[in-house]
Amino acid sequence: MDKRVAVITGANRGIGYEIARRLGAEGMKVVAASRDPAKGEAAVGRLRTGGADATFFHLDVTKDEDVKGLAKYVEANFGAADVLVNNAGVLLDSKGSRLLDADQEIFRRTMEINFYGPLRMIQALAPGMRERNYGRIVNLSSGLGQLTDMGSGTPAYRVSKSALNVLTRNLAADLAGTNVLVNSLCPGWVRTDMGGPNATRSVEEGANTAVWLATLSDGGPTGGFFRDRLPISW
């Protein structure tokens, strides 16, 4: 069997890079997508030095033409994608932001990347997975998007991750019985550029559940929300 092909957005740093590194170590072909060409090429160089079969693709998930171009690139070079990890995301809310005072433009920009970005990627790559009856779609969400534990602050980010969770559930239902498994995860508070240096978890810990979901055996869970490989409430 040819190697599985994994597409990872935001793979130039942090959790995305660690997911790419781990999936490369699992023997997958890695398409590391990044909005910053210089940082993306440098990340792929490090992945290759570590033994990964990795290629770089310049991608802005907010641009339809970029996403369509990636789908064409994957089809032309690899046939299809087996794994999609929607990792690219932003936290644009100002510190201490509250819903009543929130800038609507922050909501628009946040949703464009955190929700519409994954939606574009899924619509571009999931049909090929369905056709071949194999796929693993992993959406990087957050506990801040949990409705059962919803609180104040960071309203745009919270709404975007809640919406991403709805996308996960809806897509999993659409693809039931096709061996395309779709799941969300919360990586926890991780020491990345977004999480900051005081976060409680390492990048390796943050990436662990995503790698597990990307490598699920047939018959594995779908339509779930996980942290540390355990189900959590929506």
C-alpha positions as CSV (number, residue, x, y, z in Angstrom):
1,M,0.0,0.0,0.0
2,D,1.2,3.5,-0.8
3,K,1.9,5.8,2.1
4,R,-1.1,7.7,3.5
5,V,-1.1,11.4,2.7
6,A,-1.7,13.9,5.4
7,V,-2.6,17.5,4.8
8,I,-2.0,19.8,7.8
9,T,-2.8,23.5,7.8
10,G,-0.8,25.9,9.9
11,A,2.0,23.4,9.9
12,N,5.0,25.8,10.1
13,R,5.0,26.1,13.9
14,G,3.6,25.0,17.3
15,I,1.0,22.3,17.4
16,G,0.7,22.1,13.6
17,Y,4.4,21.5,13.2
18,E,4.4,18.8,15.9
19,I,1.5,17.0,14.3
20,A,3.3,17.1,11.0
21,R,6.5,15.8,12.6
22,R,4.7,12.9,14.4
23,L,2.7,11.9,11.3
24,G,5.8,11.9,9.3
25,A,7.4,9.7,11.8
26,E,4.4,7.4,11.4
27,G,5.4,7.0,7.8
28,M,2.9,9.3,6.2
29,K,3.6,11.7,3.3
30,V,3.1,15.1,4.9
31,V,1.8,18.2,3.0
32,A,2.7,21.0,5.3
33,A,0.5,24.0,4.5
34,S,1.4,27.5,5.7
35,R,0.4,31.1,4.9
36,D,4.0,32.2,5.4
37,P,6.2,30.8,2.6
38,A,9.6,31.4,4.3
39,K,8.5,29.8,7.6
40,G,6.7,27.0,5.8
41,E,9.8,26.1,3.7
42,A,12.0,26.3,6.8
43,A,9.6,24.0,8.7
44,V,9.6,21.4,5.9
45,G,13.4,21.5,5.8
46,R,13.4,20.6,9.5
47,L,10.8,17.8,8.9
48,R,12.9,16.4,6.1
49,T,16.1,16.5,8.2
50,G,14.2,14.5,10.8
51,G,13.4,11.9,8.1
52,A,9.9,12.9,7.2
53,D,8.6,12.7,3.6
54,A,7.3,16.2,3.6
55,T,6.4,18.9,1.0
56,F,5.4,22.5,1.5
57,F,2.3,24.2,0.0
58,H,1.6,27.9,0.3
59,L,-1.9,28.2,1.6
60,D,-4.1,30.9,3.0
61,V,-7.3,29.1,4.2
62,T,-9.3,32.3,3.7
63,K,-8.8,32.2,0.0
64,D,-10.9,29.9,-2.2
65,E,-8.2,29.9,-4.9
66,D,-5.5,28.7,-2.5
67,V,-7.7,25.8,-1.2
68,K,-8.7,24.7,-4.7
69,G,-5.1,24.9,-5.8
70,L,-4.0,22.7,-2.9
71,A,-6.7,20.1,-3.8
72,K,-5.4,20.1,-7.4
73,Y,-1.8,19.8,-6.2
74,V,-2.7,16.8,-3.9
75,E,-4.6,15.1,-6.7
76,A,-1.9,15.6,-9.3
77,N,1.0,14.5,-7.0
78,F,-0.5,11.9,-4.6
79,G,-3.9,11.0,-6.0
80,A,-5.9,12.1,-2.9
81,A,-5.6,13.1,0.7
82,D,-6.1,10.4,3.4
83,V,-5.9,12.7,6.4
84,L,-6.9,16.4,6.9
85,V,-5.9,18.2,10.0
86,N,-7.5,21.6,10.3
87,N,-5.0,23.2,12.6
88,A,-4.7,26.8,11.3
89,G,-6.5,29.2,13.7
90,V,-6.3,32.6,15.3
91,L,-7.2,34.2,18.6
92,L,-7.9,37.9,17.8
93,D,-10.0,38.9,20.8
94,S,-8.3,41.6,22.9
95,K,-7.5,40.7,26.5
96,G,-10.6,40.9,28.7
97,S,-12.9,41.4,25.7
98,R,-16.6,41.0,26.3
99,L,-19.5,40.4,23.9
100,L,-21.3,43.7,24.4
101,D,-18.2,45.6,23.5
102,A,-16.8,43.3,20.9
103,D,-15.7,44.6,17.5
104,Q,-17.8,42.9,14.8
105,E,-14.9,42.9,12.4
106,I,-13.0,40.7,14.9
107,F,-15.8,38.2,14.7
108,R,-15.7,38.3,10.9
109,R,-12.0,37.8,10.7
110,T,-12.0,35.1,13.3
111,M,-14.8,33.1,11.7
112,E,-13.2,33.4,8.3
113,I,-10.1,31.6,9.5
114,N,-11.4,29.4,12.3
115,F,-14.6,28.2,10.7
116,Y,-14.7,29.0,7.0
117,G,-11.1,27.9,6.6
118,P,-11.8,24.3,7.8
119,L,-15.1,24.3,5.8
120,R,-13.2,25.2,2.6
121,M,-10.7,22.5,3.3
122,I,-13.3,19.9,4.0
123,Q,-15.3,20.7,0.9
124,A,-12.2,20.5,-1.2
125,L,-10.8,17.2,0.2
126,A,-13.6,15.2,1.8
127,P,-15.3,14.2,-1.4
128,G,-12.2,12.2,-2.5
129,M,-12.1,10.5,0.9
130,R,-15.8,9.5,0.6
131,E,-15.2,8.2,-2.9
132,R,-12.3,6.0,-1.7
133,N,-14.1,5.0,1.5
134,Y,-11.2,6.2,3.7
135,G,-10.4,9.4,5.5
136,R,-9.6,11.0,8.8
137,I,-10.6,14.6,9.4
138,V,-9.3,16.2,12.6
139,N,-10.5,19.7,13.7
140,L,-8.5,21.6,16.3
141,S,-11.1,23.1,18.5
142,S,-11.0,24.3,22.1
143,G,-12.7,23.9,25.5
144,L,-13.6,27.5,25.2
145,G,-16.1,26.4,22.6
146,Q,-17.9,24.0,24.9
147,L,-21.6,25.0,25.3
148,T,-21.8,23.0,28.6
149,D,-19.0,25.1,30.2
150,M,-19.5,28.4,28.3
151,G,-18.3,31.5,30.1
152,S,-17.4,35.1,29.5
153,G,-14.5,36.6,27.5
154,T,-13.0,35.9,24.1
155,P,-16.4,35.9,22.4
156,A,-15.3,35.7,18.8
157,Y,-12.9,32.8,19.5
158,R,-15.5,31.0,21.5
159,V,-18.2,31.3,18.8
160,S,-15.8,30.2,16.1
161,K,-14.8,27.0,18.0
162,S,-18.4,26.2,18.8
163,A,-19.3,26.6,15.2
164,L,-16.4,24.3,14.3
165,N,-17.8,21.7,16.6
166,V,-21.2,21.9,14.9
167,L,-19.4,21.4,11.6
168,T,-17.7,18.3,13.0
169,R,-21.0,16.7,14.2
170,N,-22.8,17.6,11.0
171,L,-20.1,16.3,8.7
172,A,-19.7,13.1,10.7
173,A,-23.4,12.4,10.2
174,D,-23.2,13.2,6.5
175,L,-20.3,10.7,6.1
176,A,-21.7,8.0,8.4
177,G,-20.8,4.5,7.1
178,T,-18.1,5.7,4.7
179,N,-15.0,5.1,6.8
180,V,-14.3,8.8,6.8
181,L,-14.0,9.6,10.5
182,V,-14.5,13.2,11.6
183,N,-13.6,14.5,15.1
184,S,-12.8,17.6,17.1
185,L,-10.3,17.9,19.9
186,C,-9.2,20.4,22.5
187,P,-5.4,20.4,22.9
188,G,-5.6,22.2,26.2
189,W,-3.6,25.4,27.1
190,V,-0.4,24.9,25.2
191,R,2.9,26.8,25.2
192,T,2.7,28.2,21.7
193,D,2.7,31.7,20.2
194,M,-1.1,31.7,20.9
195,G,-1.0,30.1,24.3
196,G,2.0,32.0,25.6
197,P,4.9,31.0,27.8
198,N,2.8,30.4,30.9
199,A,0.6,27.8,29.5
200,T,0.5,24.5,31.3
201,R,1.0,22.0,28.5
202,S,3.9,21.2,26.1
203,V,3.4,21.2,22.3
204,E,3.9,17.5,22.4
205,E,1.0,17.1,24.8
206,G,-1.1,19.4,22.7
207,A,-0.5,17.4,19.5
208,N,-1.0,14.0,21.0
209,T,-4.8,13.6,20.6
210,A,-4.7,15.0,17.0
211,V,-2.1,12.4,16.0
212,W,-4.3,9.7,17.6
213,L,-7.4,10.9,15.7
214,A,-5.4,11.1,12.4
215,T,-4.3,7.5,12.7
216,L,-7.5,5.9,14.0
217,S,-8.2,2.3,12.8
218,D,-11.3,1.5,10.8
219,G,-14.3,1.5,13.1
220,G,-12.9,4.2,15.3
221,P,-14.9,7.0,16.8
222,T,-16.5,9.7,14.7
223,G,-18.5,12.8,15.5
224,G,-16.7,13.1,18.9
225,F,-14.9,15.8,20.9
226,F,-11.8,14.7,22.7
227,R,-9.1,15.9,25.1
228,D,-6.1,13.6,26.0
229,R,-7.8,10.9,23.9
230,L,-10.9,10.9,26.1
231,P,-14.4,12.1,25.2
232,I,-15.4,15.5,26.6
233,S,-18.8,17.2,26.5
234,W,-19.9,19.6,23.8
